[in-house]
């Protein structure tokens, strides 16, 4: 099936690969960006059939531009959401635009006669605020917002997804909602203006990390996340579903080892020594970005994608391939210099 679909946040990492895949499978695509001055630049990154791709100026925080963007669309992929590259001073800097943007996308989708919205959420809305003894999570789990240690980003993703689901029940009038919950999204970058999610690989390659802390994360390829969105747009009988998009949980020391084994001399700046958790906590006192990850020290948050495989036939590529492709892409685009 194909038709006309709106992809929000067209300059974003996941959205770029999703737009590519939708066009390849015959869809006509509308996409939003905050400033149309960037349209030429984004088209150059995407390198796609421009005849079936249209750009519209719209923002998560304003109604302007949304009616035109969604006009004639049968489906919406709401991908746009704030992803910080630096620590925020107040959680509302992320929570408010994430929540209000999701509700805005749903409201205009309903008014335009859209049949289904696929919303990009995150495992950050699944696996946080739980006791350390919990190590495996599924779509049935929700991040516990009563835990004051939950940081701004997981708080924003949880609030936004819950608000969207509540709105669908109260005001959806038959509009279907499906959410995709990715883990850490890696993979090739389309341009030097890359996603904050690949920063961990960039920092390892650049040698700006003094050591390898005892933390880890689920890893998933951006191309596979896009593929899961495409499947979720049209698969029958999945209204209201959540689908985790994740590969294995990988420790930082193992990720570094994959880079060194695959890249040889190009990975010579990748650290080899372990950074003890107590030292990371001391650094966190002075570094707000480090402070955001201290809750990960010694934690395992495995999020198997069994449900996506069983219902939608989705199988992600090996995490090692994703990590290596991320590194080679960062090198090839000049984001990291290894010579």
Secondary structure, DSSP 8 states (H G I E B T S, - for coil): ---EEEES-TTSHHHHHHHHHHHHTT-EEEEEES-GGGHHHHHHHH---GGGEEEEE--TT--TTHHHHHTT-SEEEE------SS--SSTHHHHHHHHHHHHHHHHHHHHTT-SEEEEE--GGGTSSSS-TT--B--TT----TT-TT--HHHHHHHHHHHHHHHHHHHH-TT-EEEEEEE-EEES--SSSS--GGGHHHHHHHHT--SSEES-EEEEEEHHHHHHHHHHHHH-TT-TT-EEEE---EEEHHHHHHHHHHHHGGGGTTS--SEE-HHHHHHHHHH-HHHHTTGGGTT---B---HHHHHHH------HHHHHHHHHHHHHHTTSS---
